[in-house]
């Protein structure tokens, strides 16, 4: 199963992302920071006509980060989706979607989306997250709080591929706790998943924050990160059921 995960930063990088997806031809595509209004365009470019999308914020107020284009969140695309389940581990109380606040990004709703995709007659269960942001590289109390609930949800699933922007680095306690149970498939020679040429900071940030974890039910090979796609590098791999 050809797999790609990317934090696409809204609609800022489609001139790079769409040709990349069309060339790579993934069987399953997981995206973070995607606008609901762009789902159909992604379906067309990828050829993956089925998807599930869950919002994390409504972008309707002026801000320095994203254009005012409505619901924004995470999605998984595949040709065939057997089932899905989602869990808001922060916010979204009574089903009310958070309005994005540039001054308080930590108040954004946070959801874990698990999709079972069928590829060549075999089922692959993918969880994608855009985890709570701490404002920097260090793990804060909000992340610790939300991780307890996220971990409890993920533990429900025996077999799982976990991907997405963890907003916490490899080597810090949350990433390393996940690595105790799941295989961390980001190669050890990679030292960042942030693209310094496209990231709004303009800095050469050396952090691994974009994940590809698997349970023993899966083997991930040829894993690589690809720059010049978004402010976060794309994570690409070939995943097989063991």
C-alpha positions in Angstrom: 0.0 0.0 0.0 1.5 3.3 -1.1 0.9 5.8 1.7 1.4 9.5 2.1 0.7 11.9 5.0 1.1 15.7 4.8 0.3 18.7 6.8 -0.7 20.9 3.8 -1.2 24.2 5.7 -4.6 25.0 4.2 -4.5 26.0 0.6 -1.1 27.6 0.5 0.8 24.9 -1.4 -1.5 23.3 -3.9 0.8 24.3 -6.8 3.3 21.8 -5.3 1.1 19.3 -3.5 -1.3 18.5 -6.4 1.5 17.6 -8.9 3.2 15.6 -6.1 0.2 13.6 -5.3 -0.6 13.0 -8.9 2.9 11.7 -9.6 3.2 9.5 -6.4 -0.3 7.9 -6.9 -0.9 6.9 -3.2 -3.4 4.2 -2.3 -4.2 6.1 0.9 -3.6 9.8 1.6 -3.9 11.4 5.0 -3.9 15.2 5.2 -3.8 17.6 8.1 -4.8 21.3 8.0 -7.1 20.7 5.0 -10.2 22.9 4.3 -13.5 21.1 3.7 -14.0 23.1 0.6 -10.9 21.6 -1.0 -11.9 17.9 -0.5 -13.3 17.5 -4.0 -10.2 19.0 -5.6 -8.0 16.5 -3.7 -10.2 13.6 -4.7 -9.9 14.6 -8.4 -6.1 15.1 -8.2 -5.4 11.8 -6.3 -8.1 9.6 -7.9 -9.1 8.6 -4.4 -12.9 9.2 -4.6 -13.7 8.3 -1.0 -12.8 10.3 2.1 -13.7 11.2 5.6 -13.1 14.7 6.9 -13.4 15.9 10.5 -13.0 19.6 11.3 -10.9 21.1 14.0 -11.8 24.8 13.6 -13.9 27.2 11.6 -11.7 29.8 9.9 -14.0 32.8 9.7 -12.2 35.5 11.7 -9.2 37.4 10.3 -5.9 35.9 11.4 -2.2 35.7 10.4 -2.2 32.1 9.5 -5.1 31.0 7.2 -7.6 32.5 4.8 -11.3 32.7 5.7 -12.5 29.5 4.0 -14.6 27.8 6.7 -14.1 24.3 8.3 -10.5 23.1 8.5 -9.2 19.8 9.9 -8.0 16.3 9.0 -9.0 13.9 6.3 -8.1 10.4 4.9 -8.6 9.6 1.2 -8.8 6.1 -0.4 -10.5 4.3 -3.2 -12.4 2.1 -0.8 -13.2 2.9 2.8 -14.7 0.1 4.9 -15.3 2.0 8.1 -14.3 5.0 10.2 -14.3 6.3 13.7 -13.4 9.7 15.1 -12.8 11.0 18.6 -12.5 14.6 19.8 -9.9 14.5 22.6 -10.1 18.2 23.1 -12.9 20.7 22.6 -15.9 20.2 20.3 -18.2 20.2 23.3 -21.8 19.5 22.3 -20.7 19.2 18.7 -19.9 22.9 18.5 -16.9 23.6 16.2 -14.3 26.0 17.5 -13.7 29.3 15.8 -10.0 29.7 15.0 -8.4 32.3 17.2 -5.0 33.5 16.0 -4.1 34.6 19.6 -5.2 31.3 21.2 -4.4 28.4 18.7 -4.4 26.0 21.7 -8.2 26.3 21.8 -8.6 24.6 18.4 -10.6 21.4 18.6 -8.4 18.3 18.3 -9.6 15.0 16.7 -8.2 11.6 16.0 -9.7 10.1 12.8 -9.3 6.3 12.2 -10.2 5.0 8.8 -10.1 1.4 7.6 -9.2 1.5 3.9 -9.3 -1.6 1.6 -6.4 -1.8 -0.9 -6.1 -4.8 -3.2 -8.4 -6.8 -1.0 -6.5 -6.1 2.3 -7.6 -3.8 5.1 -5.3 -1.1 6.4 -6.4 0.9 9.5 -5.0 4.4 9.5 -5.2 7.0 12.3 -4.4 10.6 11.5 -4.0 13.4 14.0 -3.0 17.1 14.1 -2.1 17.1 17.8 -2.4 19.9 20.3 0.2 22.7 19.8 2.3 23.9 22.7 3.7 27.0 21.1 7.2 25.6 21.0 9.3 22.4 21.0 8.7 21.6 24.7 5.7 19.5 25.9 3.3 21.5 27.9 0.5 20.7 30.3 -2.2 20.9 27.6 -0.4 18.4 25.5 0.0 16.0 28.5 -3.7 16.3 29.3 -4.8 15.7 25.7 -2.4 12.8 25.2 -4.0 10.9 28.0 -7.3 10.9 26.2 -5.7 10.3 22.7 -3.7 7.4 24.0 -6.8 5.8 25.6 -8.6 6.1 22.2 -5.8 4.7 20.2 -5.4 1.7 22.6 -8.9 0.5 21.4 -7.4 -0.6 18.1 -5.2 -3.7 17.9 -3.8 -2.9 14.5 -3.0 0.6 13.5 -1.0 3.0 11.3 -0.6 6.3 13.1 0.4 9.4 11.1 0.1 13.1 11.2 1.6 16.3 12.7 2.2 15.5 16.4 3.3 19.1 17.2 5.8 17.4 19.5 9.2 16.2 18.6 10.9 12.9 18.5 13.0 12.6 21.6 10.3 14.3 23.8 8.1 12.4 26.2 4.9 12.1 24.1 6.6 10.8 20.9 8.9 8.5 22.9 5.9 7.1 24.8 4.2 6.2 21.5 7.5 4.6 20.4 7.3 2.2 23.4 4.2 0.6 21.9 4.4 1.3 18.2 7.3 1.1 15.7 8.6 4.6 14.8 9.2 4.3 11.0 10.8 7.7 10.4 14.4 6.8 9.4 17.0 7.7 12.0 19.1 9.6 9.5 16.3 12.2 9.1 16.6 15.1 11.5 13.6 17.3 10.5 10.2 17.2 8.9 9.9 21.0 8.7 10.7 22.6 5.4 12.8 25.7 6.1 12.1 27.1 2.6 8.4 27.0 3.0 7.8 27.4 6.8 6.5 30.8 7.8 9.3 31.2 10.4 11.9 31.2 7.7 14.2 29.3 10.2 16.0 26.1 9.8 14.0 24.1 12.4 15.5 20.7 13.1 12.6 18.8 14.6 10.9 15.5 13.7 7.2 16.2 14.4 5.5 14.3 11.5 4.9 10.7 12.4 4.5 7.3 10.9 4.0 4.7 13.7 2.8 1.1 13.1 1.7 -1.9 15.2 3.3 -5.3 14.5 0.5 -6.0 12.0 2.3 -3.8 9.5 5.7 -3.4 7.9 6.7 0.0 6.6 9.4 0.1 3.9 11.0 2.8 1.7 9.9 5.5 4.2 11.1 8.9 3.2 10.2 12.6 3.8 9.8 14.8 0.8 10.5 18.6 0.9 9.0 21.3 -1.4 5.5 20.1 -0.8 4.3 22.1 2.2 5.8 23.8 5.3 5.9 20.3 6.7 7.5 17.6 4.6 5.4 14.8 3.2 5.9 11.4 4.8 5.8 8.6 2.2 6.1 4.9 2.6 5.1 1.4 1.3 3.1 -0.4 4.0 2.3 -4.1 3.9 0.3 -6.2 6.3 2.5 -8.8 8.0 
